[in-house]
Amino acid sequence: QHYVEKFYDYIKISNEFRDMDFKKNLEAKSALCGKAEALAQNENVVEAFKELQKLQSANRESLEQMMEQKDVIDKQVTVLNDQIANINERISAQTLLIANKQIELDEAELRLQELSEKNKERIRAMEEDGKLSYWSVLFKANSFSDLLDRLNMVEEIAASDQRRLKEIVDTAEEVRAARKALEEEKGIPQAYMI
């Protein structure tokens, strides 16, 4: 009976099923004991011996069948445990991938926030110095070479502003792509469970 209990513990069958099986086994053993006791009362020893051998043979066959069934169930349990372990590994890998995607999203959002703050500072500075425009910088040139220098400076400022805006747009696109990738990855574990 100890092995039967270990078997049930191994496959984690509920106590209700365990109790049903124990009760069935107890009834079968009680019936066998009852038949053996009845044979002990039999006056014909040879007949009682033959009947006892039949009972032992039937009990042995029953035990062999149960052992075969147990082996089949053990194999099924092993396969199921392997499948569960495989699914758990896939879930762990997916969870790690989702965590990495979340980190990428957080980093992209932080970059976007920093760029937006720098752009706000630049716009604030331009508003505070609102009297100064690109044209006024060019018209204040004292000479043709000064005009060319000022034109070059205005082009550099405009190019810098364009690069800053492009960087903001690109980073916003990175955030959108990272958010989409994260949502797609989060959808995969449900597919595993189907």
CNS distance restraints for C-alpha pairs under 8 A (distance, minus, plus):
assign (resid   1 and name CA) (resid   5 and name CA) 6.32 0.50 0.50
assign (resid   2 and name CA) (resid   6 and name CA) 6.28 0.50 0.50
assign (resid   3 and name CA) (resid   7 and name CA) 6.02 0.50 0.50
assign (resid   4 and name CA) (resid   8 and name CA) 6.29 0.50 0.50
assign (resid   5 and name CA) (resid   9 and name CA) 6.10 0.50 0.50
assign (resid   6 and name CA) (resid  10 and name CA) 5.98 0.50 0.50
assign (resid   7 and name CA) (resid  11 and name CA) 6.37 0.50 0.50
assign (resid   8 and name CA) (resid  12 and name CA) 5.62 0.50 0.50
assign (resid   8 and name CA) (resid  13 and name CA) 5.68 0.50 0.50
assign (resid   8 and name CA) (resid  18 and name CA) 6.94 0.50 0.50
assign (resid   9 and name CA) (resid  13 and name CA) 7.01 0.50 0.50
assign (resid  11 and name CA) (resid  77 and name CA) 6.74 0.50 0.50
assign (resid  13 and name CA) (resid  17 and name CA) 6.61 0.50 0.50
assign (resid  13 and name CA) (resid  18 and name CA) 6.79 0.50 0.50
assign (resid  14 and name CA) (resid  18 and name CA) 6.43 0.50 0.50
assign (resid  15 and name CA) (resid  19 and name CA) 5.95 0.50 0.50
assign (resid  16 and name CA) (resid  20 and name CA) 6.24 0.50 0.50
assign (resid  17 and name CA) (resid  21 and name CA) 6.19 0.50 0.50
assign (resid  18 and name CA) (resid  22 and name CA) 6.13 0.50 0.50
assign (resid  19 and name CA) (resid  23 and name CA) 5.99 0.50 0.50
assign (resid  20 and name CA) (resid  24 and name CA) 6.18 0.50 0.50
assign (resid  21 and name CA) (resid  25 and name CA) 6.15 0.50 0.50
assign (resid  22 and name CA) (resid  26 and name CA) 6.00 0.50 0.50
assign (resid  23 and name CA) (resid  27 and name CA) 6.11 0.50 0.50
assign (resid  24 and name CA) (resid  28 and name CA) 6.24 0.50 0.50
assign (resid  25 and name CA) (resid  29 and name CA) 6.10 0.50 0.50
assign (resid  26 and name CA) (resid  30 and name CA) 5.91 0.50 0.50
assign (resid  27 and name CA) (resid  31 and name CA) 6.07 0.50 0.50
assign (resid  28 and name CA) (resid  32 and name CA) 6.19 0.50 0.50
assign (resid  29 and name CA) (resid  33 and name CA) 6.07 0.50 0.50
assign (resid  30 and name CA) (resid  34 and name CA) 6.02 0.50 0.50
assign (resid  31 and name CA) (resid  35 and name CA) 6.23 0.50 0.50
assign (resid  32 and name CA) (resid  36 and name CA) 6.19 0.50 0.50
assign (resid  32 and name CA) (resid  55 and name CA) 7.38 0.50 0.50
assign (resid  33 and name CA) (resid  37 and name CA) 6.06 0.50 0.50
assign (resid  34 and name CA) (resid  38 and name CA) 6.15 0.50 0.50
assign (resid  35 and name CA) (resid  39 and name CA) 6.23 0.50 0.50
assign (resid  36 and name CA) (resid  40 and name CA) 6.37 0.50 0.50
assign (resid  36 and name CA) (resid  52 and name CA) 6.61 0.50 0.50
assign (resid  36 and name CA) (resid  55 and name CA) 7.99 0.50 0.50
assign (resid  37 and name CA) (resid  41 and name CA) 6.71 0.50 0.50
assign (resid  38 and name CA) (resid  42 and name CA) 6.72 0.50 0.50
assign (resid  39 and name CA) (resid  48 and name CA) 5.24 0.50 0.50
assign (resid  39 and name CA) (resid  51 and name CA) 7.45 0.50 0.50
assign (resid  39 and name CA) (resid  52 and name CA) 7.20 0.50 0.50
assign (resid  40 and name CA) (resid  48 and name CA) 7.11 0.50 0.50
assign (resid  42 and name CA) (resid  48 and name CA) 6.18 0.50 0.50
assign (resid  43 and name CA) (resid  48 and name CA) 7.92 0.50 0.50
assign (resid  44 and name CA) (resid  48 and name CA) 6.14 0.50 0.50
assign (resid  45 and name CA) (resid  49 and name CA) 5.94 0.50 0.50
assign (resid  46 and name CA) (resid  50 and name CA) 6.23 0.50 0.50
assign (resid  47 and name CA) (resid  51 and name CA) 6.17 0.50 0.50
assign (resid  48 and name CA) (resid  52 and name CA) 6.03 0.50 0.50
assign (resid  49 and name CA) (resid  53 and name CA) 6.20 0.50 0.50
assign (resid  50 and name CA) (resid  54 and name CA) 6.31 0.50 0.50
assign (resid  51 and name CA) (resid  55 and name CA) 6.24 0.50 0.50
assign (resid  52 and name CA) (resid  56 and name CA) 6.13 0.50 0.50
assign (resid  53 and name CA) (resid  57 and name CA) 6.03 0.50 0.50
assign (resid  54 and name CA) (resid  58 and name CA) 6.08 0.50 0.50
assign (resid  55 and name CA) (resid  59 and name CA) 6.04 0.50 0.50
assign (resid  56 and name CA) (resid  60 and name CA) 6.01 0.50 0.50
assign (resid  57 and name CA) (resid  61 and name CA) 6.16 0.50 0.50
assign (resid  58 and name CA) (resid  62 and name CA) 6.10 0.50 0.50
assign (resid  59 and name CA) (resid  63 and name CA) 6.15 0.50 0.50
assign (resid  60 and name CA) (resid  64 and name CA) 6.16 0.50 0.50
assign (resid  61 and name CA) (resid  65 and name CA) 6.19 0.50 0.50
assign (resid  62 and name CA) (resid  66 and name CA) 6.22 0.50 0.50
assign (resid  63 and name CA) (resid  67 and name CA) 6.11 0.50 0.50
assign (resid  64 and name CA) (resid  68 and name CA) 6.20 0.50 0.50
assign (resid  65 and name CA) (resid  69 and name CA) 6.19 0.50 0.50
assign (resid  66 and name CA) (resid  70 and name CA) 6.00 0.50 0.50
assign (resid  67 and name CA) (resid  71 and name CA) 6.13 0.50 0.50
assign (resid  68 and name CA) (resid  72 and name CA) 6.32 0.50 0.50
assign (resid  69 and name CA) (resid  73 and name CA) 6.15 0.50 0.50
assign (resid  70 and name CA) (resid  74 and name CA) 5.95 0.50 0.50
assign (resid  71 and name CA) (resid  75 and name CA) 6.20 0.50 0.50
assign (resid  72 and name CA) (resid  76 and name CA) 6.27 0.50 0.50
assign (resid  73 and name CA) (resid  77 and name CA) 6.04 0.50 0.50
assign (resid  74 and name CA) (resid  78 and name CA) 6.14 0.50 0.50
assign (resid  75 and name CA) (resid  79 and name CA) 6.23 0.50 0.50
assign (resid  76 and name CA) (resid  80 and name CA) 6.13 0.50 0.50
assign (resid  77 and name CA) (resid  81 and name CA) 6.01 0.50 0.50
assign (resid  78 and name CA) (resid  82 and name CA) 6.15 0.50 0.50
assign (resid  79 and name CA) (resid  83 and name CA) 6.21 0.50 0.50
assign (resid  80 and name CA) (resid  84 and name CA) 6.10 0.50 0.50
assign (resid  81 and name CA) (resid  85 and name CA) 6.09 0.50 0.50
assign (resid  82 and name CA) (resid  86 and name CA) 6.13 0.50 0.50
assign (resid  83 and name CA) (resid  87 and name CA) 6.15 0.50 0.50
assign (resid  84 and name CA) (resid  88 and name CA) 6.04 0.50 0.50
assign (resid  85 and name CA) (resid  89 and name CA) 6.15 0.50 0.50
assign (resid  86 and name CA) (resid  90 and name CA) 6.27 0.50 0.50
assign (resid  87 and name CA) (resid  91 and name CA) 6.08 0.50 0.50
assign (resid  87 and name CA) (resid 192 and name CA) 7.50 0.50 0.50
assign (resid  88 and name CA) (resid  92 and name CA) 6.06 0.50 0.50
assign (resid  89 and name CA) (resid  93 and name CA) 6.15 0.50 0.50
assign (resid  90 and name CA) (resid  94 and name CA) 6.03 0.50 0.50
assign (resid  91 and name CA) (resid  95 and name CA) 5.96 0.50 0.50
assign (resid  91 and name CA) (resid 189 and name CA) 6.49 0.50 0.50
assign (resid  92 and name CA) (resid  96 and name CA) 6.19 0.50 0.50
assign (resid  93 and name CA) (resid  97 and name CA) 6.19 0.50 0.50
assign (resid  94 and name CA) (resid  98 and name CA) 6.10 0.50 0.50
assign (resid  94 and name CA) (resid 185 and name CA) 7.42 0.50 0.50
assign (resid  94 and name CA) (resid 188 and name CA) 7.77 0.50 0.50
assign (resid  94 and name CA) (resid 189 and name CA) 7.04 0.50 0.50
assign (resid  95 and name CA) (resid  99 and name CA) 6.15 0.50 0.50
assign (resid  96 and name CA) (resid 100 and name CA) 6.22 0.50 0.50
assign (resid  97 and name CA) (resid 101 and name CA) 6.19 0.50 0.50
assign (resid  97 and name CA) (resid 185 and name CA) 7.50 0.50 0.50
assign (resid  98 and name CA) (resid 102 and name CA) 6.08 0.50 0.50
assign (resid  98 and name CA) (resid 182 and name CA) 6.25 0.50 0.50
assign (resid  98 and name CA) (resid 185 and name CA) 6.02 0.50 0.50
assign (resid  98 and name CA) (resid 186 and name CA) 6.55 0.50 0.50
assign (resid  99 and name CA) (resid 103 and name CA) 6.26 0.50 0.50
assign (resid 100 and name CA) (resid 104 and name CA) 6.27 0.50 0.50
assign (resid 101 and name CA) (resid 105 and name CA) 6.16 0.50 0.50
assign (resid 101 and name CA) (resid 178 and name CA) 6.76 0.50 0.50
assign (resid 101 and name CA) (resid 181 and name CA) 7.06 0.50 0.50
assign (resid 101 and name CA) (resid 182 and name CA) 5.45 0.50 0.50
assign (resid 102 and name CA) (resid 106 and name CA) 6.09 0.50 0.50
assign (resid 102 and name CA) (resid 178 and name CA) 7.90 0.50 0.50
assign (resid 102 and name CA) (resid 182 and name CA) 6.46 0.50 0.50
assign (resid 103 and name CA) (resid 107 and name CA) 6.11 0.50 0.50
assign (resid 104 and name CA) (resid 108 and name CA) 6.14 0.50 0.50
assign (resid 104 and name CA) (resid 178 and name CA) 6.61 0.50 0.50
assign (resid 105 and name CA) (resid 109 and name CA) 6.07 0.50 0.50
assign (resid 105 and name CA) (resid 175 and name CA) 5.96 0.50 0.50
assign (resid 105 and name CA) (resid 178 and name CA) 5.11 0.50 0.50
assign (resid 105 and name CA) (resid 179 and name CA) 6.15 0.50 0.50
assign (resid 105 and name CA) (resid 182 and name CA) 7.84 0.50 0.50
assign (resid 106 and name CA) (resid 110 and name CA) 6.12 0.50 0.50
assign (resid 107 and name CA) (resid 111 and name CA) 6.22 0.50 0.50
assign (resid 108 and name CA) (resid 112 and name CA) 6.16 0.50 0.50
assign (resid 108 and name CA) (resid 171 and name CA) 6.58 0.50 0.50
assign (resid 108 and name CA) (resid 172 and name CA) 7.93 0.50 0.50
assign (resid 108 and name CA) (resid 174 and name CA) 6.43 0.50 0.50
assign (resid 108 and name CA) (resid 175 and name CA) 5.38 0.50 0.50
assign (resid 108 and name CA) (resid 178 and name CA) 7.76 0.50 0.50
assign (resid 109 and name CA) (resid 113 and name CA) 6.10 0.50 0.50
assign (resid 109 and name CA) (resid 171 and name CA) 7.99 0.50 0.50
assign (resid 109 and name CA) (resid 172 and name CA) 7.87 0.50 0.50
assign (resid 109 and name CA) (resid 175 and name CA) 5.92 0.50 0.50
assign (resid 110 and name CA) (resid 114 and name CA) 6.18 0.50 0.50
assign (resid 111 and name CA) (resid 115 and name CA) 6.12 0.50 0.50
assign (resid 111 and name CA) (resid 171 and name CA) 7.09 0.50 0.50
assign (resid 112 and name CA) (resid 116 and name CA) 5.99 0.50 0.50
assign (resid 112 and name CA) (resid 168 and name CA) 6.34 0.50 0.50
assign (resid 112 and name CA) (resid 171 and name CA) 5.68 0.50 0.50
assign (resid 112 and name CA) (resid 172 and name CA) 6.32 0.50 0.50
assign (resid 112 and name CA) (resid 175 and name CA) 7.86 0.50 0.50
assign (resid 113 and name CA) (resid 117 and name CA) 6.16 0.50 0.50
assign (resid 114 and name CA) (resid 118 and name CA) 6.28 0.50 0.50
assign (resid 115 and name CA) (resid 119 and name CA) 6.09 0.50 0.50
assign (resid 115 and name CA) (resid 164 and name CA) 7.73 0.50 0.50
assign (resid 115 and name CA) (resid 167 and name CA) 7.84 0.50 0.50
assign (resid 115 and name CA) (resid 168 and name CA) 6.19 0.50 0.50
assign (resid 116 and name CA) (resid 120 and name CA) 6.09 0.50 0.50
assign (resid 116 and name CA) (resid 168 and name CA) 6.97 0.50 0.50
assign (resid 117 and name CA) (resid 121 and name CA) 6.21 0.50 0.50
assign (resid 118 and name CA) (resid 122 and name CA) 6.21 0.50 0.50
assign (resid 119 and name CA) (resid 123 and name CA) 6.15 0.50 0.50
assign (resid 119 and name CA) (resid 164 and name CA) 7.41 0.50 0.50
assign (resid 120 and name CA) (resid 124 and name CA) 5.98 0.50 0.50
assign (resid 121 and name CA) (resid 125 and name CA) 6.08 0.50 0.50
assign (resid 122 and name CA) (resid 126 and name CA) 6.19 0.50 0.50
assign (resid 123 and name CA) (resid 127 and name CA) 6.12 0.50 0.50
assign (resid 124 and name CA) (resid 128 and name CA) 6.12 0.50 0.50
assign (resid 125 and name CA) (resid 129 and name CA) 6.21 0.50 0.50
assign (resid 126 and name CA) (resid 130 and name CA) 5.73 0.50 0.50
assign (resid 132 and name CA) (resid 136 and name CA) 6.19 0.50 0.50
assign (resid 132 and name CA) (resid 137 and name CA) 7.02 0.50 0.50
assign (resid 133 and name CA) (resid 137 and name CA) 6.33 0.50 0.50
assign (resid 134 and name CA) (resid 138 and name CA) 6.39 0.50 0.50
assign (resid 134 and name CA) (resid 154 and name CA) 6.39 0.50 0.50
assign (resid 135 and name CA) (resid 139 and name CA) 6.08 0.50 0.50
assign (resid 136 and name CA) (resid 140 and name CA) 6.18 0.50 0.50
assign (resid 137 and name CA) (resid 141 and name CA) 7.21 0.50 0.50
assign (resid 137 and name CA) (resid 150 and name CA) 6.79 0.50 0.50
assign (resid 137 and name CA) (resid 154 and name CA) 7.97 0.50 0.50
assign (resid 138 and name CA) (resid 147 and name CA) 6.05 0.50 0.50
assign (resid 138 and name CA) (resid 150 and name CA) 5.88 0.50 0.50
assign (resid 138 and name CA) (resid 151 and name CA) 6.37 0.50 0.50
assign (resid 139 and name CA) (resid 147 and name CA) 7.79 0.50 0.50
assign (resid 141 and name CA) (resid 146 and name CA) 5.37 0.50 0.50
assign (resid 141 and name CA) (resid 147 and name CA) 4.90 0.50 0.50
assign (resid 141 and name CA) (resid 150 and name CA) 7.14 0.50 0.50
assign (resid 142 and name CA) (resid 146 and name CA) 5.99 0.50 0.50
assign (resid 142 and name CA) (resid 147 and name CA) 7.15 0.50 0.50
assign (resid 143 and name CA) (resid 147 and name CA) 6.04 0.50 0.50
assign (resid 144 and name CA) (resid 148 and name CA) 6.22 0.50 0.50
assign (resid 145 and name CA) (resid 149 and name CA) 6.14 0.50 0.50
assign (resid 146 and name CA) (resid 150 and name CA) 6.03 0.50 0.50
assign (resid 147 and name CA) (resid 151 and name CA) 5.94 0.50 0.50
assign (resid 148 and name CA) (resid 152 and name CA) 6.02 0.50 0.50
assign (resid 149 and name CA) (resid 153 and name CA) 6.13 0.50 0.50
assign (resid 150 and name CA) (resid 154 and name CA) 6.08 0.50 0.50
assign (resid 151 and name CA) (resid 155 and name CA) 6.11 0.50 0.50
assign (resid 152 and name CA) (resid 156 and name CA) 6.18 0.50 0.50
assign (resid 153 and name CA) (resid 157 and name CA) 6.22 0.50 0.50
assign (resid 154 and name CA) (resid 158 and name CA) 6.05 0.50 0.50
assign (resid 155 and name CA) (resid 159 and name CA) 5.90 0.50 0.50
assign (resid 156 and name CA) (resid 160 and name CA) 5.96 0.50 0.50
assign (resid 157 and name CA) (resid 161 and name CA) 6.13 0.50 0.50
assign (resid 158 and name CA) (resid 162 and name CA) 6.12 0.50 0.50
assign (resid 159 and name CA) (resid 163 and name CA) 6.08 0.50 0.50
assign (resid 160 and name CA) (resid 164 and name CA) 6.11 0.50 0.50
assign (resid 161 and name CA) (resid 165 and name CA) 6.20 0.50 0.50
assign (resid 162 and name CA) (resid 166 and name CA) 6.03 0.50 0.50
assign (resid 163 and name CA) (resid 167 and name CA) 5.97 0.50 0.50
assign (resid 164 and name CA) (resid 168 and name CA) 6.24 0.50 0.50
assign (resid 165 and name CA) (resid 169 and name CA) 6.19 0.50 0.50
assign (resid 166 and name CA) (resid 170 and name CA) 5.97 0.50 0.50
assign (resid 167 and name CA) (resid 171 and name CA) 5.95 0.50 0.50
assign (resid 168 and name CA) (resid 172 and name CA) 6.02 0.50 0.50
assign (resid 169 and name CA) (resid 173 and name CA) 6.21 0.50 0.50
assign (resid 170 and name CA) (resid 174 and name CA) 6.22 0.50 0.50
assign (resid 171 and name CA) (resid 175 and name CA) 6.20 0.50 0.50
assign (resid 172 and name CA) (resid 176 and name CA) 6.26 0.50 0.50
assign (resid 173 and name CA) (resid 177 and name CA) 6.06 0.50 0.50
assign (resid 174 and name CA) (resid 178 and name CA) 5.90 0.50 0.50
assign (resid 175 and name CA) (resid 179 and name CA) 5.97 0.50 0.50
assign (resid 176 and name CA) (resid 180 and name CA) 6.15 0.50 0.50
assign (resid 177 and name CA) (resid 181 and name CA) 6.04 0.50 0.50
assign (resid 178 and name CA) (resid 182 and name CA) 6.06 0.50 0.50
assign (resid 179 and name CA) (resid 183 and name CA) 6.26 0.50 0.50
assign (resid 180 and name CA) (resid 184 and name CA) 6.16 0.50 0.50
assign (resid 181 and name CA) (resid 185 and name CA) 6.14 0.50 0.50
assign (resid 182 and name CA) (resid 186 and name CA) 6.14 0.50 0.50
assign (resid 183 and name CA) (resid 187 and name CA) 6.38 0.50 0.50
assign (resid 184 and name CA) (resid 188 and name CA) 6.84 0.50 0.50
assign (resid 185 and name CA) (resid 189 and name CA) 7.84 0.50 0.50
assign (resid 187 and name CA) (resid 191 and name CA) 7.19 0.50 0.50
assign (resid 188 and name CA) (resid 192 and name CA) 6.62 0.50 0.50
assign (resid 189 and name CA) (resid 193 and name CA) 6.56 0.50 0.50
assign (resid 190 and name CA) (resid 194 and name CA) 6.77 0.50 0.50
